[in-house]
Amino acid sequence: MPELPEVEALAAYLRDRAVGHRVQRLEVSAISALKTYDPPPSTVAGKEIVGAGRHGKFLDVIFEGDLHLVVHLSRAGWLHYRDAFPSATPLKPGKGPIAVRVRLDDGSGFDLTEAGTQKRLAAYLVTDPALVPGVAKLGPDPLTSDQAAFAAAIKSRRGQIKGVLKDQAVLAGIGNAYSDEILHAAKLSPFAMSDKLTDAQMTTLYEATQTVLNDAVGRSVGQKAAELKGEKRSGMQVHARTGLPCPVCGDTVREVSFADSSLQYCPTCQTGGKPLADRRLSRLVR
């Protein structure tokens, strides 16, 4: 799933390529992907794209006249920018992986696509991003929060720190991959309890969050949209590296699997050398 750094990079890419162009038309192929009906997609025809940003993991394409196309790419969604489209024929509903297409005045544009059968990509055409339920519930952005605000957000939710970091109502934009990376950098067990963190551990966690996310944004921004997934994988220290040596200490990266996800960690760096039990109800190895 695209997380904060990748969504920030996609927004930067759109600011570079699409801002200043007018929309020829907005086409919706996957009817279920568009979660709003008023204003209709035809409203953006002829309007200039004036900006692009993000709200956590939500991408925000901004049109003149206070219109926003807010998109959550979910697990299998992505943005593909086209210098030219193969055909001017409008998309047929329900055909192929393309959910939404935005055609621009110079013949270029972008597709919002989703692979697989679980169609969860969500697009909202709204006059205010706060009208999107997921955006309205977001916690503070970790990259714009000072240490006090960050600590207050973490302490607002009692639970295993891995899950707390991923909770979008606590902090906006961190998902499964970067929570693994942040906890590795902070030398914290993913099962450490958020309300038991010492002041020193909270400081380390805050600094690790800033470092990991800013480094990832720095690597990602400026890359072409098609290159971002590879860039994300190449920068990982433990996430999706089960069985490989930890680049910090050389220990073998381990995994804990759950029903629909998994986490990766380094025992030496994070759990005092002790492996965590690989079952859904694993307890913290103290």
CORTA-V152603 format. One record per residue. N is the residue number from 1. RES is the residue in one small letter. OMEGA is omega in radians with two decimals (999 if undefined). NEAR is the number of other C-alpha atoms within 8 Angstrom. Layout:
n->{N & N}
res->{RES & RES}
omega->{OMEGA & OMEGA}
near->{NEAR & NEAR}
//
This chain:
n->{1 & 2 & 3 & 4 & 5 & 6 & 7 & 8 & 9 & 10 & 11 & 12 & 13 & 14 & 15 & 16 & 17 & 18 & 19 & 20 & 21 & 22 & 23 & 24 & 25 & 26 & 27 & 28 & 29 & 30 & 31 & 32 & 33 & 34 & 35 & 36 & 37 & 38 & 39 & 40 & 41 & 42 & 43 & 44 & 45 & 46 & 47 & 48 & 49 & 50 & 51 & 52 & 53 & 54 & 55 & 56 & 57 & 58 & 59 & 60 & 61 & 62 & 63 & 64 & 65 & 66 & 67 & 68 & 69 & 70 & 71 & 72 & 73 & 74 & 75 & 76 & 77 & 78 & 79 & 80 & 81 & 82 & 83 & 84 & 85 & 86 & 87 & 88 & 89 & 90 & 91 & 92 & 93 & 94 & 95 & 96 & 97 & 98 & 99 & 100 & 101 & 102 & 103 & 104 & 105 & 106 & 107 & 108 & 109 & 110 & 111 & 112 & 113 & 114 & 115 & 116 & 117 & 118 & 119 & 120 & 121 & 122 & 123 & 124 & 125 & 126 & 127 & 128 & 129 & 130 & 131 & 132 & 133 & 134 & 135 & 136 & 137 & 138 & 139 & 140 & 141 & 142 & 143 & 144 & 145 & 146 & 147 & 148 & 149 & 150 & 151 & 152 & 153 & 154 & 155 & 156 & 157 & 158 & 159 & 160 & 161 & 162 & 163 & 164 & 165 & 166 & 167 & 168 & 169 & 170 & 171 & 172 & 173 & 174 & 175 & 176 & 177 & 178 & 179 & 180 & 181 & 182 & 183 & 184 & 185 & 186 & 187 & 188 & 189 & 190 & 191 & 192 & 193 & 194 & 195 & 196 & 197 & 198 & 199 & 200 & 201 & 202 & 203 & 204 & 205 & 206 & 207 & 208 & 209 & 210 & 211 & 212 & 213 & 214 & 215 & 216 & 217 & 218 & 219 & 220 & 221 & 222 & 223 & 224 & 225 & 226 & 227 & 228 & 229 & 230 & 231 & 232 & 233 & 234 & 235 & 236 & 237 & 238 & 239 & 240 & 241 & 242 & 243 & 244 & 245 & 246 & 247 & 248 & 249 & 250 & 251 & 252 & 253 & 254 & 255 & 256 & 257 & 258 & 259 & 260 & 261 & 262 & 263 & 264 & 265 & 266 & 267 & 268 & 269 & 270 & 271 & 272 & 273 & 274 & 275 & 276 & 277 & 278 & 279 & 280 & 281 & 282 & 283 & 284 & 285 & 286}
res->{m & p & e & l & p & e & v & e & a & l & a & a & y & l & r & d & r & a & v & g & h & r & v & q & r & l & e & v & s & a & i & s & a & l & k & t & y & d & p & p & p & s & t & v & a & g & k & e & i & v & g & a & g & r & h & g & k & f & l & d & v & i & f & e & g & d & l & h & l & v & v & h & l & s & r & a & g & w & l & h & y & r & d & a & f & p & s & a & t & p & l & k & p & g & k & g & p & i & a & v & r & v & r & l & d & d & g & s & g & f & d & l & t & e & a & g & t & q & k & r & l & a & a & y & l & v & t & d & p & a & l & v & p & g & v & a & k & l & g & p & d & p & l & t & s & d & q & a & a & f & a & a & a & i & k & s & r & r & g & q & i & k & g & v & l & k & d & q & a & v & l & a & g & i & g & n & a & y & s & d & e & i & l & h & a & a & k & l & s & p & f & a & m & s & d & k & l & t & d & a & q & m & t & t & l & y & e & a & t & q & t & v & l & n & d & a & v & g & r & s & v & g & q & k & a & a & e & l & k & g & e & k & r & s & g & m & q & v & h & a & r & t & g & l & p & c & p & v & c & g & d & t & v & r & e & v & s & f & a & d & s & s & l & q & y & c & p & t & c & q & t & g & g & k & p & l & a & d & r & r & l & s & r & l & v & r}
omega->{3.05 & 3.12 & -3.01 & -3.08 & -3.12 & 3.12 & 3.06 & 3.13 & 3.08 & 3.09 & 3.11 & 3.12 & 3.11 & 3.09 & -3.12 & -3.00 & -2.95 & -3.10 & -3.10 & 3.09 & 3.08 & -3.12 & 3.00 & 3.02 & 3.06 & -3.09 & 3.11 & 3.12 & 3.10 & -3.05 & -3.11 & -3.11 & -3.12 & -3.02 & -3.13 & 3.12 & -3.12 & 0.10 & 3.14 & 3.13 & -3.13 & -3.11 & -3.05 & 3.13 & 3.14 & -3.12 & 3.13 & 2.97 & -3.03 & 3.14 & 3.05 & -3.13 & 3.13 & 3.00 & -3.01 & 3.11 & -3.14 & 3.03 & -3.08 & 3.05 & -2.96 & 3.11 & 3.06 & -3.12 & 3.09 & 3.02 & -3.11 & 2.92 & -3.08 & -3.01 & 2.94 & -3.02 & 3.13 & -3.01 & -2.96 & -3.13 & 3.10 & 3.07 & 3.11 & 3.13 & -3.12 & 3.01 & 3.07 & 3.11 & -3.09 & -3.09 & 3.06 & -3.12 & 3.13 & 3.12 & 3.03 & -3.13 & 3.04 & -3.10 & 3.02 & -3.04 & -3.09 & 3.11 & -3.09 & 3.05 & 3.06 & 3.11 & -3.11 & -2.99 & -3.14 & 3.13 & 3.10 & 3.10 & -3.12 & 3.07 & 2.93 & -3.03 & 3.08 & 3.11 & 3.05 & -3.07 & 3.14 & -3.04 & -3.09 & 3.08 & -3.08 & 3.12 & -3.11 & 3.01 & -2.97 & 3.08 & 3.14 & 3.13 & 3.14 & 3.08 & 3.07 & -3.04 & -3.13 & 3.11 & -3.12 & -3.08 & -3.05 & 2.99 & -3.12 & 3.09 & -3.08 & -3.11 & 3.10 & -3.14 & 3.00 & -3.04 & -3.13 & 3.13 & 3.10 & -3.13 & 3.13 & 3.12 & 3.14 & -3.10 & -3.13 & -3.09 & 3.11 & 3.11 & 3.06 & -2.95 & 3.07 & -3.13 & 3.13 & 3.12 & -3.11 & -3.09 & -3.06 & 3.07 & 3.09 & 3.09 & -3.04 & 2.93 & -3.11 & 3.14 & -3.03 & -3.06 & -3.04 & 3.02 & 3.03 & -3.08 & -3.14 & -3.11 & 3.06 & 3.14 & -3.12 & -3.12 & 3.13 & 3.01 & 3.07 & -3.13 & 3.04 & -3.11 & -3.05 & -3.10 & 3.12 & -3.12 & 3.07 & 3.09 & 3.14 & 3.12 & 3.12 & 3.10 & 3.12 & 3.13 & 3.11 & -3.12 & 3.10 & 3.11 & 3.12 & -3.08 & -3.08 & -3.09 & 3.14 & 3.08 & -3.14 & 3.08 & 3.14 & 3.11 & -2.99 & -3.08 & -3.08 & 3.06 & 3.02 & -3.10 & -3.10 & -3.07 & -2.98 & -3.12 & 3.10 & 3.12 & 3.11 & -3.12 & -3.06 & -3.10 & -3.05 & 3.09 & -3.13 & -3.06 & 3.14 & 3.14 & -3.14 & 3.11 & 3.13 & 3.12 & 3.04 & -3.12 & 3.13 & -3.02 & -3.14 & 3.10 & -3.13 & 3.09 & -3.11 & -3.10 & 2.93 & -3.09 & 3.06 & -3.08 & -3.06 & 3.13 & 3.07 & 3.04 & 3.10 & -3.08 & 3.06 & -3.13 & -3.10 & -3.09 & -2.90 & -3.03 & 3.09 & 3.13 & -3.09 & 3.10 & 3.07 & 3.11 & -3.08 & 3.04 & -2.99 & -3.10 & -3.13 & 3.07 & 3.10 & 3.02 & -3.02 & 999}
near->{8 & 11 & 12 & 12 & 12 & 13 & 13 & 13 & 15 & 12 & 14 & 12 & 13 & 11 & 10 & 7 & 6 & 10 & 12 & 7 & 10 & 11 & 15 & 10 & 11 & 13 & 10 & 12 & 13 & 12 & 9 & 6 & 12 & 12 & 8 & 10 & 8 & 6 & 8 & 8 & 11 & 7 & 6 & 11 & 11 & 8 & 10 & 11 & 14 & 9 & 10 & 13 & 11 & 11 & 12 & 13 & 14 & 12 & 15 & 14 & 12 & 13 & 14 & 9 & 5 & 8 & 12 & 14 & 12 & 14 & 11 & 10 & 15 & 10 & 8 & 10 & 12 & 9 & 10 & 10 & 9 & 9 & 7 & 7 & 9 & 4 & 4 & 5 & 4 & 5 & 8 & 6 & 8 & 7 & 9 & 4 & 7 & 12 & 14 & 13 & 13 & 12 & 12 & 13 & 9 & 5 & 9 & 12 & 14 & 11 & 13 & 12 & 12 & 13 & 8 & 6 & 4 & 4 & 8 & 8 & 14 & 12 & 12 & 12 & 15 & 14 & 8 & 9 & 11 & 7 & 9 & 11 & 7 & 6 & 12 & 9 & 8 & 13 & 10 & 11 & 11 & 11 & 7 & 6 & 10 & 6 & 8 & 7 & 8 & 12 & 10 & 8 & 12 & 12 & 9 & 7 & 10 & 9 & 9 & 11 & 11 & 12 & 8 & 13 & 13 & 13 & 10 & 13 & 8 & 15 & 16 & 16 & 13 & 16 & 10 & 8 & 9 & 12 & 12 & 15 & 13 & 12 & 15 & 15 & 9 & 11 & 9 & 11 & 11 & 10 & 9 & 12 & 10 & 13 & 8 & 6 & 10 & 6 & 6 & 7 & 9 & 10 & 9 & 9 & 11 & 11 & 9 & 12 & 10 & 10 & 8 & 12 & 12 & 10 & 8 & 11 & 12 & 7 & 9 & 13 & 12 & 8 & 10 & 7 & 11 & 6 & 8 & 12 & 7 & 7 & 10 & 11 & 7 & 6 & 7 & 10 & 9 & 14 & 13 & 7 & 10 & 11 & 7 & 7 & 9 & 12 & 6 & 5 & 8 & 7 & 9 & 11 & 15 & 11 & 10 & 12 & 10 & 8 & 5 & 4 & 6 & 8 & 10 & 14 & 14 & 14 & 15 & 10 & 12 & 13 & 15 & 7 & 8 & 8 & 8 & 11 & 7 & 8 & 8 & 8 & 4 & 8 & 7 & 8 & 7 & 3}
//
